[in-house]
Amino acid sequence: MGSQFVDLNADGHLDYITATFDGSPHVSYGSEAGFTTPERIKDGEGRRILVSSIWSDEAEEHQDLGRSLPDGEATGERCISALAFDWDDDGDYDLLLGTYEGGHLYVQMNEGTRTDPKFTGMNIPVMAGDVAFALPAKMTTPKLVDWDGDGDMDLIAGTYSDSYSQEGDGGGVYLALNDGKVGEPKFGALKPIIAPVERSGSEPTRPDVGLYPAVVDHDGDGDLDLIVGGYSMWSPKGRELNAEESARAETLKAEIKALEEESSEVFAKISKEIEELDLESDEFDDAVDSIYDKHGDALSSNREKMSAARKELDKLIPSPKRTSFVWLYERI
């Protein structure tokens, strides 16, 4: 989710680093011919870098491993962001790893060189004040920038909250100033610079969910501004309905509920028929496809009817909205 262009292997070409929900950072190496196929970044022993929870392509399942954490205990945290940064100022890139669960941040040191990185495979918790860096919601994208102009890198991170519920606080953007020095970062306590707000508005006035900040001097005035992408959630105010419209709205609600129940029954039939299969893997896959084909028309018809009913109902009683926007926060 977090991404960065950086020359990770010092070959003169920018590489692209990112992480996603499989739990490991990836790199696409740059070259004169363009970027290579993304690959997982490995530690010095050739193991994929992780925090704890990963998707295993080989086992085709999620696995929770504690091998990279200080106490060896699995925590269920997925690495979903990664940044290359020379943490100890020794001339090579170390890795900052951010987690979706808990909003924690870890640093993994490079004991190799710029041209031949050898990451230790062990994560060190980044501190924010006297406690481990932890956001009040899930992390999206940490950034390293000189926010206060004192020559060292400060930490800014966006957060992600429930992306479908209209209740509770949304995401925010947080800052931890670096009170240390180059090669010895020491971050202060986290403070909100875009605080989360209650999601109860009737208009999309600001991002609520999944805040992805970019930090740039947008207006060229010498300080850093924020460009923030994210979802906004709101409940539009509806008009007062007459008796005929109110009756129609109730009818549509009942139709939608009945269609949802019919679809659930069809899916239950599909699940039962799949459970009753006793075939080899190749035959099993074909049989599953056949089962879905058999029930496909009913599901497709229900989807079309539900879509039409919801569109009509939305004109009478506006449904909650969720749309992505990009906002500019100008620093004054």
C-alpha positions as a Markdown table, in Angstrom:
| # | Residue | x | y | z |
|---|---|---|---|---|
| 1 | Met | 0.0 | 0.0 | 0.0 |
| 2 | Gly | 2.8 | 2.3 | 0.8 |
| 3 | Ser | 5.1 | 2.8 | -2.2 |
| 4 | Gln | 8.4 | 4.4 | -3.0 |
| 5 | Phe | 10.8 | 5.0 | -5.9 |
| 6 | Val | 14.4 | 4.5 | -4.7 |
| 7 | Asp | 17.6 | 3.0 | -6.0 |
| 8 | Leu | 17.7 | 0.0 | -3.6 |
| 9 | Asn | 20.6 | -1.8 | -5.3 |
| 10 | Ala | 22.7 | 1.3 | -6.2 |
| 11 | Asp | 22.8 | 0.5 | -10.0 |
| 12 | Gly | 21.8 | 4.0 | -11.1 |
| 13 | His | 18.2 | 3.1 | -11.8 |
| 14 | Leu | 15.2 | 3.8 | -9.6 |
| 15 | Asp | 13.5 | 0.8 | -8.3 |
| 16 | Tyr | 9.9 | 0.6 | -7.1 |
| 17 | Ile | 9.1 | -0.7 | -3.5 |
| 18 | Thr | 5.7 | -1.5 | -2.2 |
| 19 | Ala | 3.8 | -3.9 | 0.1 |
| 20 | Thr | 0.4 | -5.4 | -0.1 |
| 21 | Phe | -1.9 | -7.7 | 1.8 |
| 22 | Asp | 0.2 | -10.8 | 1.2 |
| 23 | Gly | 2.3 | -9.5 | 4.2 |
| 24 | Ser | 5.7 | -8.9 | 2.5 |
| 25 | Pro | 7.4 | -6.0 | 0.8 |
| 26 | His | 8.1 | -6.3 | -3.0 |
| 27 | Val | 10.5 | -4.6 | -5.3 |
| 28 | Ser | 10.5 | -4.1 | -9.1 |
| 29 | Tyr | 14.0 | -3.3 | -10.1 |
| 30 | Gly | 14.6 | -0.6 | -12.6 |
| 31 | Ser | 16.7 | -0.9 | -15.7 |
| 32 | Glu | 17.3 | 0.7 | -19.1 |
| 33 | Ala | 14.5 | -1.5 | -20.4 |
| 34 | Gly | 12.1 | -0.6 | -17.7 |
| 35 | Phe | 10.9 | -2.3 | -14.5 |
| 36 | Thr | 11.3 | -6.0 | -13.8 |
| 37 | Thr | 8.6 | -8.3 | -12.6 |
| 38 | Pro | 7.8 | -7.6 | -8.9 |
| 39 | Glu | 9.5 | -10.0 | -6.4 |
| 40 | Arg | 9.4 | -10.3 | -2.7 |
| 41 | Ile | 12.4 | -8.7 | -0.9 |
| 42 | Lys | 14.5 | -11.3 | 0.9 |
| 43 | Asp | 16.6 | -11.2 | 4.0 |
| 44 | Gly | 20.3 | -12.2 | 4.1 |
| 45 | Glu | 19.3 | -15.9 | 4.5 |
| 46 | Gly | 17.0 | -15.8 | 1.4 |
| 47 | Arg | 13.8 | -15.8 | 3.4 |
| 48 | Arg | 10.9 | -13.4 | 2.5 |
| 49 | Ile | 10.8 | -10.4 | 4.7 |
| 50 | Leu | 7.7 | -10.2 | 6.9 |
| 51 | Val | 6.3 | -9.0 | 10.2 |
| 52 | Ser | 4.1 | -11.9 | 11.3 |
| 53 | Ser | 1.1 | -12.9 | 9.1 |
| 54 | Ile | 1.6 | -13.8 | 5.4 |
| 55 | Trp | -0.1 | -15.5 | 2.6 |
| 56 | Ser | 1.8 | -18.6 | 1.5 |
| 57 | Asp | 1.7 | -19.3 | -2.2 |
| 58 | Glu | 3.1 | -22.8 | -1.6 |
| 59 | Ala | 0.7 | -23.8 | 1.2 |
| 60 | Glu | -2.2 | -21.7 | -0.3 |
| 61 | Glu | -3.1 | -20.4 | 3.1 |
| 62 | His | -2.5 | -17.7 | 5.6 |
| 63 | Gln | 0.4 | -18.4 | 8.0 |
| 64 | Asp | 1.3 | -16.6 | 11.2 |
| 65 | Leu | 5.0 | -16.7 | 12.0 |
| 66 | Gly | 6.9 | -15.1 | 14.8 |
| 67 | Arg | 10.4 | -15.6 | 13.5 |
| 68 | Ser | 11.0 | -11.9 | 12.7 |
| 69 | Leu | 9.7 | -10.5 | 16.0 |
| 70 | Pro | 11.8 | -9.8 | 19.1 |
| 71 | Asp | 10.1 | -12.4 | 21.3 |
| 72 | Gly | 9.4 | -14.9 | 18.5 |
| 73 | Glu | 5.7 | -14.7 | 19.2 |
| 74 | Ala | 3.3 | -14.5 | 16.3 |
| 75 | Thr | 1.0 | -11.4 | 16.4 |
| 76 | Gly | -1.2 | -11.7 | 13.3 |
| 77 | Glu | 0.2 | -8.4 | 12.0 |
| 78 | Arg | 0.6 | -8.1 | 8.2 |
| 79 | Cys | 3.2 | -5.9 | 6.6 |
| 80 | Ile | 1.3 | -3.6 | 4.2 |
| 81 | Ser | 3.8 | -0.8 | 3.7 |
| 82 | Ala | 7.6 | -0.6 | 3.3 |
| 83 | Leu | 10.1 | 2.3 | 3.0 |
| 84 | Ala | 13.8 | 2.1 | 2.3 |
| 85 | Phe | 15.7 | 4.5 | 4.6 |
| 86 | Asp | 19.3 | 4.7 | 5.8 |
| 87 | Trp | 18.3 | 4.4 | 9.5 |
| 88 | Asp | 21.8 | 4.3 | 10.9 |
| 89 | Asp | 23.5 | 6.5 | 8.3 |
| 90 | Asp | 26.0 | 3.8 | 7.3 |
| 91 | Gly | 25.5 | 4.3 | 3.6 |
| 92 | Asp | 23.0 | 1.5 | 2.8 |
| 93 | Tyr | 19.2 | 1.3 | 2.9 |
| 94 | Asp | 17.4 | -0.3 | 5.8 |
| 95 | Leu | 13.7 | -1.1 | 5.7 |
| 96 | Leu | 10.8 | 0.4 | 7.6 |
| 97 | Leu | 7.8 | -2.0 | 7.8 |
| 98 | Gly | 4.4 | -0.8 | 8.7 |
| 99 | Thr | 1.5 | -3.1 | 9.7 |
| 100 | Tyr | -2.2 | -3.0 | 8.9 |
| 101 | Glu | -3.2 | -4.5 | 12.3 |
| 102 | Gly | -2.2 | -2.3 | 15.2 |
| 103 | Gly | -0.6 | 0.4 | 13.0 |
| 104 | His | 2.8 | -0.6 | 14.2 |
| 105 | Leu | 6.1 | 0.3 | 12.6 |
| 106 | Tyr | 9.3 | -1.8 | 12.6 |
| 107 | Val | 12.8 | -1.2 | 11.3 |
| 108 | Gln | 14.9 | -4.0 | 9.8 |
| 109 | Met | 18.6 | -3.3 | 9.5 |
| 110 | Asn | 20.8 | -4.0 | 6.5 |
| 111 | Glu | 24.1 | -5.6 | 7.4 |
| 112 | Gly | 25.2 | -5.7 | 3.8 |
| 113 | Thr | 26.0 | -2.9 | 1.4 |
| 114 | Arg | 24.2 | -0.5 | -1.0 |
| 115 | Thr | 24.9 | -2.9 | -3.9 |
| 116 | Asp | 24.4 | -6.1 | -2.0 |
| 117 | Pro | 21.8 | -5.6 | 0.7 |
| 118 | Lys | 21.6 | -8.3 | 3.5 |
| 119 | Phe | 18.7 | -7.6 | 5.7 |
| 120 | Thr | 18.8 | -9.2 | 9.2 |
| 121 | Gly | 15.4 | -10.8 | 9.1 |
| 122 | Met | 14.7 | -9.4 | 12.6 |
| 123 | Asn | 12.4 | -6.5 | 13.2 |
| 124 | Ile | 13.0 | -3.8 | 15.8 |
| 125 | Pro | 9.9 | -1.8 | 17.0 |
| 126 | Val | 10.1 | 1.9 | 16.2 |
| 127 | Met | 9.4 | 4.0 | 19.3 |
| 128 | Ala | 7.2 | 7.1 | 19.4 |
| 129 | Gly | 8.0 | 8.8 | 22.7 |
| 130 | Asp | 8.1 | 6.2 | 25.5 |
| 131 | Val | 5.9 | 3.6 | 23.7 |
| 132 | Ala | 6.1 | 1.6 | 20.5 |
| 133 | Phe | 4.8 | 3.4 | 17.4 |
| 134 | Ala | 1.1 | 2.4 | 17.3 |
| 135 | Leu | -1.7 | 4.2 | 15.4 |
| 136 | Pro | -5.3 | 4.3 | 16.8 |
| 137 | Ala | -6.5 | 2.6 | 13.5 |
| 138 | Lys | -4.9 | 0.5 | 10.9 |
| 139 | Met | -1.9 | 1.9 | 9.1 |
| 140 | Thr | -2.0 | 2.8 | 5.4 |
| 141 | Thr | 1.1 | 4.7 | 4.3 |
| 142 | Pro | 4.0 | 6.0 | 6.5 |
| 143 | Lys | 6.1 | 8.8 | 5.1 |
| 144 | Leu | 9.6 | 10.1 | 6.1 |
| 145 | Val | 9.8 | 13.9 | 5.6 |
| 146 | Asp | 11.5 | 16.8 | 7.2 |
| 147 | Trp | 8.2 | 18.3 | 8.5 |
| 148 | Asp | 9.8 | 20.9 | 10.8 |
| 149 | Gly | 12.8 | 21.8 | 8.6 |
| 150 | Asp | 15.5 | 20.9 | 11.1 |
| 151 | Gly | 17.4 | 18.6 | 8.8 |
| 152 | Asp | 16.2 | 15.2 | 10.0 |
| 153 | Met | 13.4 | 12.9 | 8.9 |
| 154 | Asp | 10.1 | 13.0 | 10.8 |
| 155 | Leu | 7.3 | 10.4 | 10.5 |
| 156 | Ile | 3.9 | 11.0 | 9.0 |
| 157 | Ala | 1.4 | 8.1 | 8.7 |
| 158 | Gly | -2.2 | 7.8 | 7.5 |
| 159 | Thr | -4.7 | 5.4 | 9.1 |
| 160 | Tyr | -7.5 | 3.2 | 7.9 |
| 161 | Ser | -10.8 | 2.5 | 9.7 |
| 162 | Asp | -13.9 | 0.5 | 8.9 |
| 163 | Ser | -14.6 | 1.1 | 5.2 |
| 164 | Tyr | -18.3 | 0.3 | 5.2 |
| 165 | Ser | -19.7 | 1.3 | 8.6 |
| 166 | Gln | -21.2 | 4.7 | 8.9 |
| 167 | Glu | -20.5 | 4.7 | 12.7 |
| 168 | Gly | -17.4 | 5.5 | 14.7 |
| 169 | Asp | -14.3 | 7.6 | 13.9 |
| 170 | Gly | -12.7 | 7.6 | 10.5 |
| 171 | Gly | -9.1 | 7.6 | 9.5 |
| 172 | Gly | -6.6 | 10.3 | 10.3 |
| 173 | Val | -3.0 | 11.5 | 9.6 |
| 174 | Tyr | -0.5 | 11.5 | 12.4 |
| 175 | Leu | 3.0 | 13.0 | 13.0 |
| 176 | Ala | 5.9 | 12.0 | 15.1 |
| 177 | Leu | 8.7 | 14.5 | 15.1 |
| 178 | Asn | 12.3 | 13.3 | 15.1 |
| 179 | Asp | 14.1 | 14.7 | 18.2 |
| 180 | Gly | 17.3 | 12.6 | 17.5 |
| 181 | Lys | 20.0 | 13.2 | 14.9 |
| 182 | Val | 21.0 | 11.7 | 11.6 |
| 183 | Gly | 21.9 | 8.1 | 12.1 |
| 184 | Glu | 20.1 | 8.0 | 15.5 |
| 185 | Pro | 16.4 | 8.7 | 15.0 |
| 186 | Lys | 14.4 | 9.4 | 18.1 |
| 187 | Phe | 10.7 | 10.0 | 17.5 |
| 188 | Gly | 8.4 | 11.9 | 19.8 |
| 189 | Ala | 4.8 | 11.0 | 20.7 |
| 190 | Leu | 2.3 | 10.7 | 17.8 |
| 191 | Lys | 0.1 | 13.7 | 17.3 |
| 192 | Pro | -2.8 | 14.1 | 14.9 |
| 193 | Ile | -2.4 | 16.6 | 12.1 |
| 194 | Ile | -5.7 | 15.6 | 10.4 |
| 195 | Ala | -7.8 | 14.3 | 13.3 |
| 196 | Pro | -10.4 | 11.6 | 12.7 |
| 197 | Val | -14.0 | 12.8 | 12.9 |
| 198 | Glu | -17.3 | 11.2 | 13.5 |
| 199 | Arg | -18.8 | 9.9 | 10.3 |
| 200 | Ser | -22.2 | 11.5 | 10.5 |
| 201 | Gly | -22.3 | 14.2 | 7.9 |
| 202 | Ser | -24.7 | 14.7 | 5.0 |
| 203 | Glu | -22.0 | 15.8 | 2.5 |
| 204 | Pro | -18.5 | 14.6 | 1.6 |
| 205 | Thr | -16.6 | 17.3 | 3.4 |
| 206 | Arg | -13.3 | 15.4 | 4.2 |
| 207 | Pro | -11.8 | 11.9 | 3.9 |
| 208 | Asp | -13.0 | 9.5 | 6.5 |
| 209 | Val | -11.5 | 6.1 | 5.6 |
| 210 | Gly | -8.1 | 5.0 | 4.4 |
| 211 | Leu | -6.1 | 8.2 | 4.4 |
| 212 | Tyr | -3.1 | 8.1 | 2.0 |
| 213 | Pro | -1.0 | 11.2 | 2.5 |
| 214 | Ala | 1.5 | 12.6 | 0.0 |
| 215 | Val | 3.7 | 15.4 | 1.5 |
| 216 | Val | 4.7 | 18.1 | -0.9 |
| 217 | Asp | 5.2 | 21.9 | -1.0 |
| 218 | His | 2.1 | 22.3 | -3.2 |
| 219 | Asp | 1.9 | 26.0 | -3.2 |
| 220 | Gly | 5.7 | 26.7 | -3.2 |
| 221 | Asp | 5.7 | 28.8 | -0.1 |
| 222 | Gly | 8.5 | 26.9 | 1.6 |
| 223 | Asp | 6.5 | 24.6 | 3.9 |
| 224 | Leu | 5.0 | 21.1 | 3.4 |
| 225 | Asp | 1.4 | 20.6 | 2.6 |
| 226 | Leu | -0.7 | 17.4 | 2.5 |
| 227 | Ile | -2.4 | 15.9 | -0.5 |
| 228 | Val | -4.7 | 13.2 | 1.0 |
| 229 | Gly | -6.5 | 10.4 | -0.9 |
| 230 | Gly | -9.3 | 8.5 | 0.8 |
| 231 | Tyr | -12.9 | 7.5 | 1.0 |
| 232 | Ser | -15.6 | 9.8 | 2.2 |
| 233 | Met | -18.8 | 8.4 | 3.8 |
| 234 | Trp | -21.9 | 10.3 | 4.2 |
| 235 | Ser | -25.7 | 10.0 | 4.4 |
| 236 | Pro | -27.5 | 12.5 | 2.1 |
| 237 | Lys | -30.6 | 14.1 | 3.5 |
| 238 | Gly | -33.8 | 12.9 | 1.8 |
| 239 | Arg | -36.9 | 14.8 | 1.0 |
| 240 | Glu | -40.2 | 14.3 | 2.7 |
| 241 | Leu | -42.2 | 11.6 | 0.9 |
| 242 | Asn | -46.0 | 11.6 | 0.2 |
| 243 | Ala | -48.2 | 8.6 | 1.1 |
| 244 | Glu | -47.8 | 7.0 | -2.3 |
| 245 | Glu | -44.0 | 7.3 | -2.3 |
| 246 | Ser | -43.8 | 6.0 | 1.3 |
| 247 | Ala | -45.8 | 3.0 | 0.3 |
| 248 | Arg | -43.6 | 2.4 | -2.7 |
| 249 | Ala | -40.5 | 2.6 | -0.6 |
| 250 | Glu | -41.8 | -0.1 | 1.8 |
| 251 | Thr | -42.7 | -2.3 | -1.2 |
| 252 | Leu | -39.2 | -1.9 | -2.6 |
| 253 | Lys | -37.6 | -2.7 | 0.8 |
| 254 | Ala | -39.6 | -5.9 | 1.0 |
| 255 | Glu | -38.7 | -6.9 | -2.6 |
| 256 | Ile | -35.0 | -6.4 | -1.9 |
| 257 | Lys | -35.1 | -8.4 | 1.3 |
| 258 | Ala | -36.9 | -11.3 | -0.5 |
| 259 | Leu | -34.4 | -11.3 | -3.3 |
| 260 | Glu | -31.5 | -11.3 | -0.8 |
| 261 | Glu | -33.1 | -14.3 | 0.9 |
| 262 | Glu | -33.6 | -16.1 | -2.4 |
| 263 | Ser | -29.9 | -15.5 | -3.3 |
| 264 | Ser | -28.8 | -16.9 | 0.1 |
| 265 | Glu | -30.8 | -20.0 | -0.5 |
| 266 | Val | -29.2 | -20.5 | -3.9 |
| 267 | Phe | -25.7 | -20.1 | -2.4 |
| 268 | Ala | -26.7 | -22.6 | 0.3 |
| 269 | Lys | -27.7 | -25.1 | -2.4 |
| 270 | Ile | -24.3 | -24.5 | -4.2 |
| 271 | Ser | -22.4 | -25.1 | -1.0 |
| 272 | Lys | -24.3 | -28.3 | -0.2 |
| 273 | Glu | -23.8 | -29.7 | -3.7 |
| 274 | Ile | -20.0 | -28.9 | -3.5 |
| 275 | Glu | -19.8 | -30.6 | -0.1 |
| 276 | Glu | -21.3 | -33.7 | -1.6 |
| 277 | Leu | -18.7 | -34.0 | -4.4 |
| 278 | Asp | -16.2 | -36.9 | -4.1 |
| 279 | Leu | -13.9 | -36.4 | -7.0 |
| 280 | Glu | -10.2 | -36.0 | -7.8 |
| 281 | Ser | -8.9 | -32.4 | -8.0 |
| 282 | Asp | -9.2 | -31.9 | -11.8 |
| 283 | Glu | -12.6 | -33.4 | -11.9 |
| 284 | Phe | -13.6 | -31.5 | -8.8 |
| 285 | Asp | -12.8 | -28.2 | -10.3 |
| 286 | Asp | -14.9 | -29.0 | -13.4 |
| 287 | Ala | -17.8 | -30.2 | -11.3 |
| 288 | Val | -17.7 | -27.0 | -9.2 |
| 289 | Asp | -17.8 | -24.9 | -12.4 |
| 290 | Ser | -20.8 | -26.9 | -13.6 |
| 291 | Ile | -22.6 | -26.3 | -10.3 |
| 292 | Tyr | -22.1 | -22.6 | -10.5 |
| 293 | Asp | -23.2 | -22.6 | -14.2 |
| 294 | Lys | -26.4 | -24.5 | -13.2 |
| 295 | His | -27.4 | -21.8 | -10.7 |
| 296 | Gly | -25.9 | -18.9 | -12.5 |
| 297 | Asp | -29.0 | -17.7 | -14.3 |
| 298 | Ala | -31.0 | -17.5 | -11.0 |
| 299 | Leu | -28.2 | -15.5 | -9.3 |
| 300 | Ser | -27.8 | -13.2 | -12.2 |
| 301 | Ser | -31.5 | -12.5 | -12.4 |
| 302 | Asn | -31.6 | -11.7 | -8.7 |
| 303 | Arg | -28.7 | -9.4 | -9.0 |
| 304 | Glu | -30.3 | -7.4 | -11.8 |
| 305 | Lys | -33.7 | -7.2 | -9.9 |
| 306 | Met | -31.9 | -6.1 | -6.7 |
| 307 | Ser | -29.9 | -3.5 | -8.6 |
| 308 | Ala | -33.0 | -2.0 | -10.2 |
| 309 | Ala | -35.0 | -2.0 | -6.9 |
| 310 | Arg | -32.1 | -0.3 | -5.0 |
| 311 | Lys | -31.7 | 2.4 | -7.7 |
| 312 | Glu | -35.5 | 3.2 | -7.5 |
| 313 | Leu | -35.4 | 3.1 | -3.7 |
| 314 | Asp | -32.4 | 5.4 | -3.6 |
| 315 | Lys | -34.3 | 8.1 | -5.4 |
| 316 | Leu | -36.9 | 8.0 | -2.6 |
| 317 | Ile | -34.7 | 7.4 | 0.4 |
| 318 | Pro | -31.0 | 8.2 | -0.3 |
| 319 | Ser | -28.7 | 5.4 | 0.8 |
| 320 | Pro | -25.4 | 6.0 | 2.6 |
| 321 | Lys | -22.6 | 6.9 | 0.1 |
| 322 | Arg | -19.0 | 5.9 | -0.1 |
| 323 | Thr | -16.8 | 7.6 | -2.7 |
| 324 | Ser | -13.1 | 8.2 | -3.1 |
| 325 | Phe | -11.7 | 11.7 | -3.4 |
| 326 | Val | -8.4 | 13.6 | -3.2 |
| 327 | Trp | -8.1 | 16.5 | -0.8 |
| 328 | Leu | -5.5 | 19.3 | -0.5 |
| 329 | Tyr | -4.6 | 20.4 | 3.1 |
| 330 | Glu | -2.7 | 23.6 | 2.7 |
| 331 | Arg | -0.3 | 24.3 | 5.6 |
| 332 | Ile | -0.8 | 27.9 | 6.9 |
